[in-house]
Amino acid sequence: MNANLFAALRAAFPTDLDACAIECADGDQLSYSWRDIDRATAMMANLLASLDLPAGSRVAVQTEKSVEALLLYLAVLRAGFVYLPLNNAYQSAELEYFIQDARPAVFVCSGRQFGWISKLAFQAGTQYVFTLNEDRSGTLLDRAAHHADSHVIAEKSTDDMAAILYTSGTTGRSKGAMLSHGNLLSNARMLKDYWDWRSSDVLIHALPIFHVHGLFVASHGALLNGSRMIWFSKFEPKAVIRRLSDATVFMGVPTLYTRMLAEPTLTDEAAGTMRLFISGSAPLLIETWRDWQERTGHLILERYGMSETLMLTSNPCRPRDGERKGGTVGPALPGVALRIVSDEGKACAVEEIGHIQVRGPNVFSGYWQMPEKTREEFTADGWFKTGDVGRVDADGYVSIVGRSKDLIITGGFNVYPAEIEGFLNELPGVAESAVIGVPHPDFGEAVVAVVIARPGAQPDVGALSAQLRQRIAGFKVPKAMLLATELPRNAMGKVQKKLLREQHAELFQ
């Protein structure tokens, strides 16, 4: 049996292939039928097959969100290659590392970025660079138009790699999490049942499609259920609220919920047809959870996952599976094993805080070309160390209380301080820096840098920010940069970031 994820998604298409599959809610109001998806992915898959790429070739993609970008992802699966999504905010220093590390055979970028990206790609040995723009123009579609609109789905096994997702590393080196067709399909099928997807469901898709939440959880959910998507290329709270009455399911990061709560048009009547609101990618404040219930009558379902593991826990969807508890991410999902252990590796008692470890068919096989790092992140008995710290209550509900690796989650995006510090410390006039996350009413957490100047130097924080913005993604650039004469340290000389976070906790309040 063909274990290709696309084969399972294609088998779930409704019998009426001319029914609407994706409706564009912004721009030119286009709609795509299930037949359109089948034909377009076939043409793109045939284009990729015509390039004579080696087995396991990576296809790296950094484009604006569009339906065609989603179809490209499906076509890469269909053709049997490995999809490598990249945040479209990444700049040259970041992209150079990804290209050098992953060595993609194909890179797809927006036309306006072609000049500098193609130079980086070709220098690293990439054979083909195509363009894909949000207005459905570009060389990828031009070339694909000359290929047949039928295609035999490539044969894949459960363990064959389907995607690589780069996650920031605490040392500044990003790691490529290798996800298999089996990882992705097992998680999608389990969520289809646990979240009670129904034939009448319509999904509002307003998330980016370069990470797990938008690309896998949301897209796979609708496709595997044969459900229509109302597609937003960018999140705009007023526009999304207007379309709630045409939908039943919405997935978002906490920032999206806080922005909708700021709109007076968000009412219980506006959300009257909705069945399920899901939140993830960052902690949801209990105040947001309560405010949403008061305004709409709905309890947001919060869940927890990672790039390396896909979804791990979820508050229940159906009453028979339990209640939804605000401030928790719910119990471990069916088929997922989760344990909390102490620093010494011993099992923690109920409500005792410890390190979260997991295993299951959804858990990745390891990091791309990092065997030693892979071994470090798994225990001797095969459990993956998430790096998160949490506790489990008497009902099995998990609460995440911190991150052992100083991860900052801002607006649903992951930022590791060491990476930003590495770039900051290279800038003129900077002797040292410490990057922390502090509470922010809109983004959940904001990136803040405390900078120590070199002797005799007087760095301008505005200039430092401008230089950073040219090198790294905008969401990683500190929202505040503070000059200081020294950093608090412990007896061993280590910077006390906990103390820094406490000192600046009210910076954005």
C-alpha positions in Angstrom: 0.0 0.0 0.0 1.3 3.5 -0.9 2.0 5.4 2.3 2.5 8.7 0.5 0.6 11.3 2.5 -0.8 12.9 -0.6 -2.4 9.5 -1.6 -4.4 9.6 1.7 -5.3 13.3 1.2 -6.4 12.6 -2.4 -8.5 9.6 -1.4 -10.4 11.9 1.0 -11.5 14.3 -1.8 -15.3 14.4 -2.1 -17.0 12.5 -5.0 -18.1 15.8 -6.5 -14.7 17.1 -7.7 -16.2 20.3 -9.1 -17.3 21.4 -5.6 -15.5 24.3 -4.1 -12.4 23.3 -2.1 -10.8 26.6 -1.4 -12.4 30.1 -1.5 -10.1 33.1 -1.5 -11.5 35.6 1.0 -9.2 38.5 0.0 -7.8 39.7 -3.2 -9.7 38.7 -6.4 -12.2 36.3 -4.7 -11.0 33.2 -6.7 -12.2 29.8 -5.9 -10.6 26.4 -6.5 -12.4 23.1 -7.0 -11.2 19.7 -5.8 -10.5 19.0 -9.5 -8.4 22.1 -9.7 -6.3 20.9 -6.8 -5.9 17.5 -8.4 -4.9 18.9 -11.8 -2.6 21.6 -10.6 -0.7 19.3 -8.2 -0.3 16.8 -11.1 1.2 19.4 -13.4 3.6 20.7 -10.8 4.5 17.1 -9.8 5.2 16.3 -13.5 7.4 19.4 -13.7 9.4 18.2 -10.7 9.6 14.7 -12.1 10.9 16.0 -15.4 14.0 17.6 -13.7 15.5 14.1 -13.1 16.2 14.9 -9.4 17.9 12.3 -7.2 15.6 10.4 -4.8 15.1 12.3 -1.5 15.8 15.7 -3.1 14.8 18.7 -1.1 12.5 21.4 -2.5 13.0 24.7 -0.5 10.2 27.2 -0.6 10.1 30.9 0.5 7.1 32.6 -0.9 4.2 34.7 0.2 1.1 32.8 1.3 -1.1 31.8 -1.7 -3.2 28.8 -2.7 -0.6 28.0 -5.3 2.1 27.8 -2.6 -0.1 25.2 -0.8 -0.6 23.3 -4.1 3.2 23.3 -4.5 3.6 21.6 -1.1 1.1 19.0 -2.1 2.9 18.5 -5.5 6.2 17.9 -3.7 4.6 15.2 -1.7 2.9 13.8 -4.7 6.2 13.6 -6.6 7.9 11.9 -3.7 10.4 14.7 -2.8 11.0 16.4 0.5 9.4 19.8 1.3 11.4 22.5 3.1 9.2 25.5 4.0 11.0 28.7 5.0 9.5 31.7 6.8 9.2 34.5 4.2 10.7 36.9 6.7 14.1 35.2 6.7 16.9 37.3 5.4 20.2 36.5 3.7 22.3 35.4 6.7 19.6 32.9 7.7 18.8 31.7 4.2 22.5 31.1 3.4 22.7 28.7 6.4 19.5 26.8 5.4 20.7 26.4 1.8 24.2 25.3 2.7 22.8 22.9 5.3 19.9 21.3 3.4 21.4 21.5 -0.1 18.0 21.8 -1.9 17.9 20.6 -5.5 15.1 23.2 -6.1 14.4 26.5 -4.6 11.1 28.4 -5.1 11.0 32.1 -4.2 9.1 35.2 -5.0 10.1 37.1 -8.1 11.3 40.2 -6.3 13.7 38.0 -4.2 15.0 36.0 -7.2 18.3 38.0 -7.7 19.9 37.5 -4.4 18.3 34.1 -3.5 19.3 32.5 -6.8 22.9 33.7 -6.3 23.0 32.0 -2.8 21.3 28.9 -4.1 23.4 28.4 -7.3 26.6 28.9 -5.3 25.5 26.1 -2.9 24.8 23.7 -5.8 21.0 24.1 -6.2 20.2 23.1 -9.8 16.9 25.0 -10.2 15.4 28.2 -8.9 11.8 29.1 -9.8 9.7 32.0 -8.9 6.1 32.0 -7.5 4.3 35.2 -6.8 1.1 35.8 -4.8 -0.7 37.0 -8.0 -0.3 33.5 -9.5 2.6 34.6 -11.8 6.1 33.2 -11.9 8.3 30.7 -13.7 7.1 27.8 -11.7 3.5 28.0 -13.0 4.8 29.0 -16.5 6.8 25.8 -16.7 4.2 23.6 -15.0 1.6 24.7 -17.6 3.4 22.7 -20.2 3.0 19.4 -18.3 0.2 16.9 -18.2 -2.6 17.3 -15.7 -2.6 13.6 -14.6 0.1 12.0 -12.5 0.7 8.7 -10.8 1.4 9.4 -7.1 5.0 8.4 -6.2 5.3 5.3 -4.0 6.5 6.0 -0.5 6.8 4.0 2.7 5.7 5.2 6.2 9.3 6.0 7.2 10.2 8.0 4.1 10.9 11.7 4.7 8.2 14.1 3.6 9.4 17.4 5.1 12.2 19.1 6.9 11.2 21.9 9.3 14.0 24.1 10.7 13.8 25.0 14.4 16.0 27.5 16.0 18.8 26.2 18.2 19.9 27.4 21.6 23.5 27.7 20.2 22.3 29.7 17.2 22.5 26.8 14.8 19.1 25.9 13.5 18.2 22.2 13.4 16.2 20.5 10.6 13.6 18.2 12.0 12.9 15.3 9.6 9.2 14.4 9.4 8.1 11.3 7.6 4.9 10.6 5.7 3.9 8.3 8.6 4.5 11.1 11.2 2.3 13.5 9.3 -0.5 11.1 8.4 -0.8 9.5 11.8 -1.2 12.9 13.4 -3.7 14.1 10.9 -5.9 11.1 11.2 -5.8 11.2 14.9 -6.8 14.9 15.0 -9.6 14.3 12.5 -11.2 11.9 15.0 -10.3 13.7 18.2 -11.4 17.1 17.0 -14.6 15.6 15.6 -14.3 16.8 12.0 -17.7 16.7 10.3 -18.8 16.6 6.7 -20.4 20.0 7.1 -17.2 21.7 8.5 -15.7 24.8 6.8 -12.3 26.0 7.9 -11.2 29.6 8.0 -7.5 29.4 7.1 -5.7 32.6 8.2 -2.4 31.2 9.3 1.0 31.3 7.6 1.9 28.0 5.7 5.6 27.8 6.6 5.2 26.0 9.9 3.3 23.1 11.6 0.2 25.0 12.6 -0.9 26.4 9.2 0.8 24.0 6.8 0.1 20.7 8.6 -2.5 21.0 11.3 -5.0 23.3 9.5 -4.4 22.3 5.9 -4.3 18.5 6.5 -7.3 18.8 8.7 -9.5 20.3 6.0 -8.1 18.2 3.1 -8.3 14.9 5.0 -11.9 15.7 5.8 -12.8 16.9 2.3 -13.8 20.3 3.9 -13.9 23.7 2.2 -11.4 26.3 3.3 -12.0 30.0 3.4 -8.5 31.2 2.6 -7.0 34.5 3.9 -3.5 35.3 2.5 -3.0 37.6 5.5 -4.9 37.9 8.8 -7.1 40.9 9.1 -9.4 40.7 12.2 -12.4 42.6 10.8 -12.4 40.5 7.6 -12.1 37.2 9.5 -14.9 38.1 11.9 -17.1 38.9 8.9 -16.6 35.4 7.6 -17.2 33.5 10.8 -20.8 33.1 9.9 -19.8 31.1 6.8 -17.5 28.7 8.7 -17.4 26.2 11.6 -13.7 25.9 12.5 -11.0 28.4 13.1 -7.4 27.9 14.1 -5.1 30.7 15.4 -2.3 31.7 17.6 -3.1 33.7 20.7 -2.2 37.0 19.0 -5.0 36.5 16.5 -7.6 36.0 19.3 -6.4 39.1 21.1 -6.7 41.1 17.9 -10.2 39.9 17.3 -11.2 40.6 20.9 -10.3 44.3 20.2 -13.0 44.5 17.5 -16.5 45.4 18.6 -18.0 43.3 15.8 -16.9 40.1 17.6 -20.1 38.9 19.3 -21.9 35.7 20.1 -24.1 36.3 17.0 -21.0 36.7 14.8 -19.7 33.4 16.0 -23.1 31.7 15.9 -22.3 29.0 13.2 -18.9 28.2 14.6 -18.3 24.8 16.2 -14.6 25.0 17.2 -12.0 27.6 18.0 -8.4 26.1 18.4 -5.4 27.9 19.7 -1.7 26.9 19.7 1.9 27.8 18.9 2.2 29.9 22.0 0.7 30.0 25.5 -2.9 31.4 25.6 -3.4 33.7 28.6 -6.3 32.6 30.9 -7.7 36.2 30.5 -7.9 35.8 26.8 -9.6 32.4 27.2 -12.2 33.9 29.6 -12.7 37.0 27.5 -13.4 34.9 24.4 -16.0 32.8 26.2 -17.7 35.9 27.5 -17.8 37.6 24.1 -18.7 34.6 21.9 -20.0 31.9 24.2 -17.2 29.5 23.0 -14.4 27.9 25.0 -11.2 28.0 23.0 -9.6 24.6 22.6 -5.9 24.9 23.5 -3.4 22.3 22.3 0.4 21.7 22.4 2.8 20.6 19.8 6.3 21.0 18.3 8.0 21.0 14.9 9.6 17.7 16.0 6.5 16.0 17.2 3.4 17.7 15.6 0.5 17.7 18.0 1.1 16.1 21.4 -1.8 17.2 23.7 -5.2 18.8 23.3 -8.1 19.9 25.4 -11.1 17.7 24.5 -13.4 18.7 21.7 -16.4 16.4 22.6 -18.0 16.5 26.0 -17.7 12.8 26.3 -13.9 13.1 26.2 -13.8 15.6 29.1 -14.0 19.3 29.8 -11.9 22.1 28.4 -9.7 23.6 31.1 -8.3 27.1 30.6 -4.7 27.5 31.3 -3.9 23.9 30.3 -3.1 22.2 27.0 -5.2 19.2 27.8 -4.3 15.5 28.1 -1.9 13.6 25.8 -3.6 12.8 22.5 -4.6 9.2 21.7 -1.5 7.2 20.6 0.9 9.8 22.2 2.8 8.8 25.4 3.9 11.7 27.6 5.8 11.7 30.9 7.1 14.4 33.3 10.5 13.6 34.8 12.8 15.3 37.3 16.3 16.6 36.6 17.5 13.1 37.7 15.2 11.4 35.2 12.7 10.1 37.8 9.0 10.2 37.3 7.3 13.2 38.8 4.2 13.0 40.9 0.9 14.6 40.1 1.3 18.4 39.9 5.0 18.1 40.4 6.9 20.3 37.8 9.5 18.6 35.6 10.7 18.0 32.1 8.2 16.9 29.4 9.2 13.8 27.4 7.1 12.1 24.7 7.0 9.3 22.2 4.6 8.1 19.5 4.1 7.6 15.8 4.0 11.4 15.4 7.6 11.9 16.8 10.3 12.7 14.2 13.2 10.4 13.5 15.9 13.0 14.1 17.7 16.2 13.0 19.0 16.5 9.4 22.7 15.7 9.4 23.0 16.0 13.1 23.3 12.5 14.5 25.0 13.6 17.7 22.3 16.2 18.4 19.6 13.6 17.7 21.1 11.2 20.2 21.3 14.0 22.8 17.6 14.8 22.4 16.4 11.2 22.9 16.6 9.3 26.2 18.2 5.8 26.3 14.7 4.3 26.3 13.5 6.2 23.2 11.6 9.2 24.6 12.1 12.7 23.0 13.1 15.5 25.3 10.9 18.4 24.4 12.9 21.0 26.3 9.6 22.2 27.9 8.9 22.2 31.6 5.4 21.4 32.9 3.1 19.4 35.2 0.2 17.1 34.9 -2.9 17.3 37.1 -4.9 14.4 38.6 -7.1 14.3 35.4 -4.1 14.0 33.1 -4.2 17.6 31.9 -0.8 19.1 31.0 0.2 22.7 31.9 3.3 24.2 30.4 5.1 26.3 33.0 8.3 27.2 31.2 10.9 26.3 28.6 14.2 24.9 29.7 16.0 26.3 26.7 15.0 30.0 27.0 12.8 29.9 24.0 10.8 33.1 23.3 7.5 32.7 21.5 6.4 36.0 20.0 3.2 36.1 18.0 3.4 32.4 17.5 6.9 32.5 16.1 9.9 30.8 17.9 12.9 32.9 18.8 16.0 31.7 20.6 18.1 34.3 22.4 21.5 32.9 21.5 20.9 33.4 17.8 20.0 37.1 18.2 22.8 37.6 20.6 25.2 36.2 18.0 24.2 38.7 15.4 24.0 41.6 17.9 27.5 41.0 19.3 29.0 41.3 15.9 27.7 44.8 15.4 30.0 47.9 15.9 30.2 49.2 19.4 28.6 46.1 21.0 30.6 44.3 23.6 28.0 41.9 24.8 24.2 41.4 24.8 21.5 39.4 26.6 18.2 38.7 24.9 15.1 37.9 26.9 11.3 37.6 26.4 9.0 39.7 28.5 5.2 39.8 28.6 3.5 41.7 25.8 -0.3 42.3 25.6 -0.5 41.6 21.8 2.3 39.2 21.0 2.3 37.2 24.2 6.0 37.8 24.6 8.3 40.5 23.1 11.9 40.1 22.3 14.1 42.5 24.4 17.8 43.0 24.2 20.0 44.4 26.9 23.2 45.7 25.3 26.6 46.4 26.9 28.7 48.9 24.9 32.4 48.5 24.1 34.7 50.8 26.1 34.5 54.3 24.6 31.7 53.4 22.2 28.2 54.8 22.3 26.1 52.6 20.0 22.8 54.0 18.8 20.0 51.5 19.4 18.0 52.6 16.4 21.0 52.0 14.2 21.6 48.5 15.8 17.9 47.6 15.1 18.2 48.8 11.5 21.3 46.6 11.0 19.7 43.6 12.6 16.6 44.0 10.4 18.7 43.7 7.3 20.1 40.3 8.5 17.3 38.5 10.3 13.6 38.1 10.2 11.6 41.1 11.5 9.9 39.1 14.3 13.3 38.3 15.7 14.4 41.9 15.9 14.1 43.1 19.6 11.0 45.3 20.1 13.1 47.1 22.7 16.9 47.5 23.0 18.2 48.8 26.3 21.7 50.0 27.0 23.3 48.9 30.3 26.7 49.1 32.0 26.7 45.5 33.1 24.6 42.3 33.1 23.6 40.5 36.3 25.6 37.3 36.8 25.8 34.4 39.3 28.9 33.1 41.0 29.9 31.1 38.0 29.7 34.2 35.7 26.5 33.1 33.9 24.1 35.9 33.0 21.0 35.7 35.2 18.3 36.0 32.6 15.6 35.2 35.1 16.6 38.4 37.0 16.6 40.4 33.7 13.1 39.2 32.9 11.9 40.2 36.3 13.5 43.6 36.0 11.8 44.3 32.7 8.6 42.4 33.1 6.4 45.5 32.9 8.1 47.1 30.0 5.1 46.7 27.7 2.3 46.7 30.3 
